[in-house]
Amino acid sequence: MTKTRKMLRSPSFLLVLLTLLLFDHWVSAYLNVGDVLWEDSFDDENNGLKTEYWNYVLGDGCDFNNCGWGNDELQYYTADSVSVSSGNLGLTARRREEGNSRFTSGRITTQDKVMVQYGRIEARIRIPDVVEGLWPAFWTLGANFPSVGWPASGEIDIMEMGSGASLAAGKGNQRITSGAHWSDGNGNLAAYALHPDYYRALNGTYVVYRLEWTPSSLSTWVIEDSNADIEIDYSNADENGFLV
């Protein structure tokens, strides 16, 4: 994955996952449309990951009474599964024992370091072949997640690949899940998602996955060769679930 970019205006918090997670940084400056608020090109090979932006997440979640990180994940997150080289962020999954897990992978967040709300959020990502059970994703969480938990914090899934349904249909590397999760006000999960099939397999090549976020709508895009190939529109989603 390379070039995670946000062209945004106010505060919230963002995650990227392949087993990578991103959270965002409070910003109060007034910007013009199109101004780049923050980006990381992963170009500092000598110093590796920029820890002024990113945090390592380690373990299997059990130390937080959340074994499997709430998703029945099989991997144990380690710092040596995260690398920066030649302008790329690498997250490597390995079959090896760590803790009580038989797999390791990498996860990083920008929690308490980079937080945003509204505008354009995009990342140029090369996903792996997911048919063996990998679950790459690019997503956001509300900045109040540590205090209110999920789903009250809200979640926007810009891109997920490798769902069970897509694998069963033989579309694991083509079917994109993009959607949102929030609380209905009574503490119950509310959700909205779409699952379009791309015209080709997306694994092995770099593609831009983009969120356009306004107070009244969410639209996500798959962009190849500077052309918007798929728009996934969420104008019917309850935007109040994502504001913090």
Helices and strands as residue ranges (DSSP letters): E 2-10, E 13-17, E 38-40, E 55-56, G 62-64, G 67-70, E 75-77, G 79-81, E 82-85, E 88-91, E 103-105, E 108-109, E 117-126, E 137-141, H 145-148, E 155-160, H 164-168, E 177-183, E 189-194, E 206-213, E 218-224, E 227-233, G 239-242
